[in-house]
Amino acid sequence: MATARPPAAPVGTARHQRFKKTGMALLLALAAIFIAAVIFSWITGDAAVRLSSLRSQGNLSDGRKTIVRHQPLATAETLAPQAKSKEEVAYAREAQRLGDHEVDQAFASAMRQANLQRRAYAGDALALSQRITQLQKSRAG
């Protein structure tokens, strides 16, 4: 009589099972990374909107360009509310202080430049300028 033999297992079954487990672990890790990226994007989503509004900071409300750049202060003021820890808050305050100082220095420099430039007056402005000069000389003398 012939004895019944159990069917032979396919070649590489152990290897197939190991790759299947590794593939599943890799898939789960990638899914976790994707979910974390979506959550992070959701949390910080409106930060990009606030930063994009800074592009228009160099213009006045009527569309004219300003002489002094306000971007350092505007950037610091925009990012300051995102500070959470005490250390971050301290850095944010320092960034605001430095941004304000930089804008103040740029304004003072622009004022010095404007005072150094002599304008060529014509018409009524020339007459007024001469009158002012005459009054200043009479006051000083």
HUQUIPE-V99273 format. One line per field, one symbol per residue. ss: DSSP state (A for helix, B for strand, O for the rest). psi: psi as a letter, one per 40 degrees, with the letter a starting at -180 (. if undefined). burial: b if it has 9 or more other C-alpha atoms within 8 Angstrom, else e. Layout:
ss = ???
psi = ???
burial = ???
//
This chain:
ss = OOOOOOOOOOOOAAAAAAAAAAAAAAAAAAAAAAAAAAAAAAAOAAAAAAAAAAAAAABOOOOOBOOOOOAAAAAAAAAAOOOOOAAAAAAAAAAAAAAAAAAAAAAAAAAAAAAAOOOOOOOAAAAAAAAAAAAAAAAAO
psi = ihihhiiiiihedddddddddddddddddddddddddddddddededdddddeededeiideeiiidhheddddddddedeehdidddddddddddddddddddddddddddddddhhihiibddddddddddddddddd.
burial = eeeeeeeeeeeeeeeeeeeeeeeeeeeeeeeeeeeeeeeeeeeeeeeeebbeebeebbbbeeeeeeeebbbbbbbbbbbbeebeeeebbeebbebbebbbebbeebbeebeeeeeeeeeeeeeeebbebeeeeeeeeeeee
//
